[in-house]
Amino acid sequence: MNIRLVLASGAALGAIAMSSPALAQDVASADPVAEEEEGAIIVTARRQSETLADVPAAVTVFTAEALAKTGVQRADDFIQLTPGVTIVTGTAEAGDTQINIRGINGARDAESSVALVVDGILKTNTAQLNQNQGTLRQVEILKGPQGALYGRNAAAGAIVLQTLKPGDSLEGGVLVRAAQDNTYLGNAYISTPIGETAGLVLSANYSTTDGFFRNRFLNNSKTIDDQEVFGLDARLVMEVGPNTEIDVKARYADLKGASINFNAAFHLPNFAAVDPAFFEDVNEHPFGFYSNIRPTNDQTTFEASAKVEHEWDAISLTAWLLYSDVDQSLTADGTSADFARFTFPGATPASVAAANACAASTTALAGFPLNAPTFIGTSPIPFIFNPATGSTFGPYSPTTCDGTQFQIRQQEDISGEIRLASNGDGPVNWQLGAYYLHINREVGVSLGADLGQGVLRQLYNAPGTSNPTTQLYHDAFTTDVYALFGAVDADLSDRFNISVAGRYDIEDRNVASLVPAVRDPITGGPINPGQTVVAGNVQPIAPQSASFKQFQPKISLRYELTPDVNLYGNWGIGFKSGGFNNQGSAAIVDQAFNQFIGTNVDIDDQYRKEVSSAFEAGIKGTLGDGLVTFDLAGYYTNIEDMQFFEFFVGGFGLLRVVSNIDEVEVYGAELNLSVEPVKGWTLFGSANVTESEIIENASRPVTVGNKSPYTADYTINLGTQIDLPVSDSVNFVTRADYRITGPTWFHTLQDDTNPTLFSGLLPGSALALPAVVGDADYSVSQRDTFAVMDLRVGLEGDNWSLTAYAENLFNEKYLNEVITAVEFGGSFISPGGRQRFGVELGYKF
């Protein structure tokens, strides 16, 4: 890392020296394109227009100029430039995005921890967090609980986006990119007035890439991280009276690509005598992809919204309505969970067919080179390895032994809000409102036997078909949310301001299983592990319902130390609703692991709500007549019942559940600094250090004292931006951004050992080894520190730009995510993006 840091610093300084100054601006620096008040950035982070300096909290802002200079397109772009914030996106499928802010992470299969607000409208589907939201003009990232302002699922913070609003003159623009790996991007927009009282913005975006990785078994096909995205956005703004404005938006997006781009790494030290790769550091894994199934991912989004704003002399009314429909599906090869089931021929024809297909594919592929310790021998066996004659299979192998998977996640929701607020002219301002949300969500995970005939894209396939279903989770969720909220902001003196806000949320949740009462064609048991059999008949899973309620207050203080420097502090409560795992999850974990191998994992069919209490104090401002901009903050957060995603693999198949970590403490500090030594040249840097500790965890008691999962120990951002004229009409522009992300644990099990399925299987197997031989050691599952350098160099005219860029300039090899399947003895790991060079051309009028 140190050598790369030296190289990065040298590259940045070299660019400066060769071009004379000109790069970067702190993400929170002033921008002439943005709306300004006496040169200050105007933000809407607290649902009111105010200067960034007056917000009593740490807020990272990307103005229109910063977005253009950095080439930001989506959330994963601007999050990499934000201290204390990390993102995992696209590892399983496109809608699976988890953002971690200061130690609080969104749990897969639960709700997000980060609110997404676009043009004043709160989005409700986590699948939209990393989608293109139109022609961006400003991005604001709030850190810490924002539930008092935005309600449920804002426990970690909020992302507030502003897109282009039509003006009173015609304007438009086009941006195109071309890069390695057949990577292309095109964006275009046009904004035009319609008469004297209306305006329209139309925009379109398209991107495609072959990705960085190839499937070696399928003739080096570009099917690992390839993707194609198309989107259309429209915004119509009308004045229907002297004091009334209507804002109507519609958006359509379609994505096609790959999914489940994981490899497996085993953490079984006592198996390392057979092959050292059985005890593998996740950071040292050589990625290879060999699936016999072409993974697919489809996502279609449609949404429409309408917002009306009306102003009286002292009060304004804002009301909006949003409809959203996001449909996702994926197909992929299966994991090693079903190996034993497919290699034990049973009484059913499907079992025999699956076992025969597995044996045939294994024999045909004997000796095929795979990632160690995986190898294909002369015969398949129902165990992880046989050094003499057998085979060992990692997930997503070229054989049919691992089965298939098909998943859907379809969500349709409608939401609305009405709010009254003062006009902001006096020393006391207030707002009061109500909110409603209704969600219909359908989620299905289907595992099937791979008979060598591909995947049928439906959740249940009967015995005798080409892809009979062997395990099925299929649930329909309905959710109703009701909320009342209010806030008061008062200037108690010329220098001292206090804000008090509160919101009360009620969330009613219901779930109904859609799994048919049929049997698994492989084992003859229920097709869902949560089903029971009474008098020989499979019983349906009973529906469940629950209500989750929470009051979320927030108090903020600001003191003007000098006209250019503010002290601030705030405290608030964050809330994430509880929910439902597949019924029977607790019984499955207890039988398959606690009783079989002696673990004490505590999983419930219903996971609890998450509540966090956070304090923040800091100082922000400018020095030297704007030469230096700074923001220094410290924070402490206590989280009760933190929601955490667990992945279980066993003879029952796969199980995805959300568990609760009873108590987690997080504290840290953050610094943002921007310096403009001469006009046109900016140096900037930021750093965040986060300490965390699991205080109590009944789900896995051994993890007490470990760190909050998915939380980097630190993040450091360094950069510079140069924007200097080379003629009367042309500027030389270059920007370098260097991001260092510290060590990260992704599971609550860290420097710990734990029994695995092999601890239970070994004593009774032909090997007759002690159970302890099968225990896993997870000290090798931490992601190492990594650093990524992005560089952009180009020319800009009055209405055009030409830029060459490099992403991950030094080709740093790092991990995107590590999903540990504790009781199986390994982790599913996904690689981060590699080096890519490209060119960008922009034109606007």
C-alpha positions, 0 to 999 in steps of 0.5 A, a space after each residue: 500500500 505504501 508504494 502505491 501511495 507514493 506513486 499516487 502522490 507522485 502522479 498527482 504532483 507530476 500532473 500539477 507540475 506539468 500543467 501548472 495548477 488546476 485540479 479538484 475541489 473538495 466534495 463540499 467546496 463552492 461551485 458556481 453552477 450550483 445555486 448560491 447565496 453570497 457564494 455559499 452552497 445551498 442544500 436541502 439536506 434538512 428539507 429546507 433550503 439553507 447554506 451548507 455552513 448552517 447545517 449542524 451536521 457533517 454533510 458531503 456535497 457534490 455540486 454540478 461542477 464536482 459531478 462533471 469533474 469527477 465523472 460521477 454517474 451513480 451512487 458507487 461513484 460518489 460514495 468512493 469519494 466520501 469519507 466514512 462511507 462504503 458500498 457493496 453493490 452488484 455482487 449478487 445482482 444489480 438491485 443488491 446494494 448495501 451502503 455502510 455509513 459510520 458502522 451501520 450497514 444495510 442487511 441483505 434481505 432486510 430494509 436499507 439503512 440509508 434514505 434515498 431522496 430525489 427532488 424532494 421525494 422519498 424513494 422506498 425500494 433499495 434496488 434503486 440506490 445505485 440506479 441512474 436517477 436522471 440528469 444529476 445537478 447536486 448530491 448531498 450525503 447526510 451521516 447519522 440517523 435521519 429518521 426524524 426527517 425521513 422516517 424509516 430506513 434512514 438509521 445510517 443517513 440519507 442520500 439527497 439528489 437534485 436533478 435538472 429542473 427546466 428553466 426558461 431557455 433551451 439547453 441540452 447536452 450529450 456525454 459519450 464514453 468508450 473504454 476497454 472491455 467493450 465498455 461504452 456509455 452515452 447520456 443525453 438530455 434536453 431541457 426546453 420551456 413550453 410556453 411561458 409557464 411550463 418546462 420539460 426535461 427529457 434524458 436518456 442513458 445507455 451503458 454496456 460492458 463485457 466486464 473484467 472476468 471470463 467464464 473459462 469453461 464456457 469458452 471464455 465467454 463474457 458472462 461474469 460481470 457483463 451488463 447492459 443498461 438503458 433508461 429514460 427520464 422525463 420531468 415536466 414542471 408547470 406553474 398553474 398559478 402565481 404561487 402554485 407549481 406542479 412537478 411531474 416525473 416518470 422514469 423507465 429503466 431496463 438492465 440485463 447482465 450477469 449475477 452471482 459473480 462469486 468464488 469460494 474460499 475455504 477456511 479449514 486449517 486441518 484440511 490444509 495437509 491435503 491441499 493448502 488451499 483448504 485454508 485460504 486467505 480471501 485476499 490471496 485467492 486467484 479468481 477463476 469462473 467455471 460455471 456450466 450455467 450462464 448467469 443472468 440478471 434482469 431488472 425492469 423499473 418504472 416509476 411515476 411521481 407528481 409533486 405540488 407546491 403552493 405558497 401563501 404569504 407565510 406558509 407553503 404546502 408541499 404534497 407528493 405521490 409516488 408509484 414505483 414498480 421494480 421487477 428483478 430476476 436472476 438465474 445462476 449455477 447452484 452452490 455446493 449445498 446440494 452435492 450430497 443430495 444429487 449424488 445419493 440416488 433415491 427412489 424418485 426418478 428425478 433423484 436418479 436422473 440428477 445423480 446420473 447427470 452428476 456422475 456423467 458430467 464429473 466423469 467427462 470433466 475428470 482432470 479439468 483444471 479449477 480453482 484449488 482445492 476444487 478438482 474433478 476426479 473419476 467419481 463424484 462422492 457425497 463429501 467434500 473430498 477424497 484424495 484417492 479417487 473422488 472429487 471436490 467441488 466448489 460452488 458454481 462448478 462446471 459439473 451438474 452436481 451443484 444444481 441451479 438457482 432462480 430468484 425473483 424479487 418484485 416490488 410495487 409500492 405507492 407512497 405519498 406525503 403532505 407537508 406544511 412549512 413556514 416560509 423561512 423568513 423569520 427567526 422561528 421556522 417550522 414544518 408539519 406533515 404526514 406520510 403513507 406507504 404501501 408495499 407489495 413485495 414478492 420474493 422467491 428463491 428456487 433451487 433445482 436439479 441440473 440435468 444438463 438442460 439449463 434453467 427454467 425461469 419459473 419458481 416451481 418445476 414439477 418432477 419430470 421436467 428438465 429442471 425439477 425444483 428441489 427447494 423453494 422459498 416463495 413469499 408475498 409481503 405486504 407492508 403499510 407505513 403511517 407516519 406523522 412528523 414535525 420540526 422547529 428551527 429557532 434562532 435563539 440569538 444572532 449566533 445560537 440556533 437550535 432545531 428540534 424534530 420528531 417523527 412517529 412511524 407505525 409499520 404493519 407487516 404481513 407475510 404469506 407463503 406461496 410455496 405449494 404443498 408438494 414434496 422435494 423430488 430428490 429427497 421425498 421430503 417437503 420442498 420447503 424446509 419450513 413445511 411440516 408433514 402431518 399424516 403423510 401430507 405436506 402442510 402449508 406454511 401459515 401466514 404471519 403479521 406484526 407491527 413495529 413502532 418507533 418515535 424518532 427525535 432529533 435535536 441539533 445545535 449550532 453556534 457561530 464562533 465567527 462569521 466563517 466558523 460554526 460549532 455544531 452538535 446533534 443527537 438522534 434516533 434511527 429506526 429500521 423495522 423488523 420483519 420475517 424470515 422464512 418460517 421454519 428458519 429457526 428449526 432448520 438452524 437448530 437441527 442442522 447445526 446446533 444439534 448436529 455439530 454443537 454450535 449455539 446459533 440463535 436464529 428466529 423466524 421473526 427478526 427484531 426492529 433495529 434502533 440506534 442512538 447517535 451523537 455527533 459534535 464538530 466544527 466547520 468553516 473557512 479560513 483565510 478568506 475562503 482559502 481553506 475549507 474544513 469540517 472536523 467531527 466526532 461521533 458515537 452511536 449505540 445500536 440495539 438489535 442491529 440487523 445482519 444477514 446470515 447465509 447458511 449452507 447444509 444438507 437442507 440446501 440454502 438458507 438466507 436469514 436476517 439475524 439481530 446483533 443485540 448491541 453494537 457500539 460505534 465511535 469515530 472521527 472524521 476530517 474534511 479539508 480543502 485548500 486552494 493555494 492559487 486560483 484554479 488549483 485545489 488540494 483536498 483530503 478527508 479521513 475517517 476512523 471508525 472503532 466498533 465493538 459488538 457488546 452483546 450477541 445472543 445469536 453468536 455469543 462468541 463474537 462479543 468484542 468483535 467489530 461491526 460487520 461491513 465496517 472499514 477501520 478507516 477511509 482516506 481520500 486524497 486528491 487534487 484538481 487543476 482547472 487553468 486556461 490555456 487560451 481564451 476559450 480552452 481550459 486544461 482540466 485534470 483531477 486525481 482521486 486516491 481512495 484508501 479503504 482500511 481492513 474490513 470484516 464482513 461477518 461477526 465471526 472474525 478471529 474466531 474458530 467455529 464447528 462446521 458440517 465437517 465437524 459432524 460428518 468426519 467422526 462417522 465417515 470412513 475417515 473416522 477423524 475427530 470432530 475438531 478436524 472439521 472446525 474452521 478458522 475465520 481469521 483469514 476472512 478479513 478484507 485487507 486494506 486496498 487503495 484505488 487511484 482514479 485519474 482524469 485529464 482533459 480539455 474544456 471549452 465553453 460548451 465541450 470537453 474531451 477527457 482521457 481517464 483511468 479507473 483503478 490506475 495501478 490495477 489494485 486487486 481487491 475484494 468487493 465482498 466476503 459472504 461467510 457461510 460459517 457452518 460450511 467452513 468457507 466464504 463466498 468472495 467477489 472481486 472488485 473492479 480492475 484497471 480500465 482506460 477510456 476516453 470521454 467526450 461531452 457537448 452542451 448547448 
